[in-house]
Each structure stands twice: as C-alpha cells, then as structure tokens.
Amino acid sequence: MCLSRKSWLPILLLAAATAQADGYVVGIGAEGDSADGRAVTAFGDFGIGEQTWFSITANSARTEGIIRSNDTLYADVGLDHWFKPVGFRLGGSYWGNSDILDSRDLRATFYVRGGPGSFSVEYEKRNFEFDLQSDLLRGRTTKFSADGFGINSRLALGERVSFMLGGMTYDYSRNIRVQPDIDVLAFVSNSRLSMINSLIDNRFEAGLEFRFGLKSIDATAGRWQAAVDGGTVDSYSLGYLTPVSDRVDMEFRVALDDSDTYGRTTSLSVHLYYFGGS
C-alpha cells in the first residue's frame, strides 16, 4: 500500500462502519512535499448490504528522482464484511510505473472490532515486475515477489483518547539489495511519495488520537526500512480532522520524514470527505 493513504484510511473505515446499508463516503485529496513530490487521490466506500462495504481508490503521483522524474499510478478495490464482532476484508491493487517498476497485489485481513477498540491481522502478496534500465539490458524484465504479514490495533484509553499501533514486515523472493540488474537510480527519490518507499522490508507506526466532539487531532510516529538499500526513514505526522458542514469533513496533515540516506523532507496533505445516504 502507498504510504500516503495511511492518514485517511482508518477514518474512512470507521465512518463506513457506522453508516447505513445504503450509505457511502467519497473523497478527494492532494499531497505535496519539499522534495517536489506531488499526488492526488480519489476514493470511496459504499454500503452494498447489511454490514458490507465496497471500496475503491485511485492515486496518481509524480516524484523527482536522481536521474529522472517518475509518474506512478495506484488503483485499489476491496470488499469488507463485519459479522459483529469479527470481520474480514479482501482486496486487490495495482501500483507503480509500467515502464520501470510495478506490482499487482492481493491482501486479506481478519479483524475484531468492539467497544474498547479493534485488532486486525493482515496478509499481503505482492508480485513485482522491474524493467531493466541499463543500456545493455534495456528491454528485459526481472520478476520477484513479497509476502507481507502485519497487525493493526486501536485501543480506547478513555472517552476522548485512543492509542494506535501497527506494522508490516515483508519477505522477498529475491535479495534485491544485491541484485546488479536493479538500477536504484532509475526511481529513487527522497520524496515519501517515491516508488522506493513502497519497496520496504518493514514498517511500524504508533499514535495517539484526541477527540473534541466531532473534531480530532492525532500525532503519529513511525519507521520504515527500504528493501533496496537497507536505509531507514523516521516519520512524524500531525493531523487535524474537522467538519465543515453536516455531510462534509476536512483533514489536514503535516509530516516530517528523516532518512539516514536522503535527508529530511516535509509534506502537507489535505483531504475532503463527503458522507452520503439516508
């Protein structure tokens, strides 16, 4: 999953969980950072039956790499059903740039949700295809895969405060750090929206959310490790969610990423949510 989506996804799923069978949540978002990365997102979650929701997401991003700029696409569909108190989510997605590196992914999540909070276990299968960029090998491709396992949890610490903790680790079919046919310079960037940020060994994050009526503020901290060069990125973000009308919410988020390889970048994102249905 593209990391830029992590800010709004938990909010969207919680909103959908309380919607009626014919309810829906749709939205748009934009993100930019100090490394000249830019992204736009459109998404929706639709009630299609009692405790069942269908979700769809599309994202387009551009980052400035060391030797070239890169355009990436992300498309995702999913199905969620809650049996009270347990549920499952199934999904599939496409991510990347077909001229360099892309992946086709499948995932399955089992979760438990109740008054105190929620806990989920996730499995993801990623199938990558890399188009070799060197002059001698151009036109050839190499393929590899990754199995991801993760958990996510949310615990209410009181009426207004919740604690969030999650992580994911990946097992690659090839050690891509030592593969001479994978030219990192073809797509590496210090932007959090870069393709390198989706080739990760592991990621972990924790946060606190404070609610004030219909408004909320959350602070999160996380770390992820790149699979290509082994470098780590420490990430810190602050988000603010507020209603702007009876059916529209807006979220603002600022983030700081500190990479031991590529230095620091800051980013700002804005997302708009519309809640529909009876």
Number of C-alpha atoms within 10 A of each C-alpha: 18 17 12 18 13 10 19 20 12 12 14 20 16 10 15 25 20 10 21 18 18 15 20 23 22 19 20 18 20 18 20 22 22 15 19 17 23 23 20 18 19 17 20 21 25 22 22 17 13 13 18 21 25 20 21 18 19 18 21 18 21 20 26 20 22 13 11 12 16 21 20 21 17 19 19 19 18 18 18 23 20 18 12 10 11 15 17 18 19 18 18 18 19 19 24 25 19 14 15 19 22 22 21 17 20 18 19 18 18 18 18 17 18 11 8 11 15 17 18 19 18 19 18 21 19 22 17 18 19 21 21 20 19 13 7 8 11 10 11 12 15 12 14 15 18 20 17 18 19 18 18 18 18 21 17 16 13 10 9 12 16 18 19 20 18 18 19 20 20 21 16 18 12 12 11 16 13 10 10 8 16 19 16 17 12 18 21 22 25 27 26 28 27 27 27 20 23 19 20 23 21 19 20 19 18 18 18 19 20 17 15 11 8 9 14 17 18 20 19 19 18 18 18 23 21 18 21 20 15 14 15 20 24 18 21 19 19 19 20 18 21 17 16 11 9 8 12 16 18 19 21 19 20 18 19 20 23 17 19 12 12 15 10 17 18 18 21 18 20 19 20 20 22 17 20 15 13 9
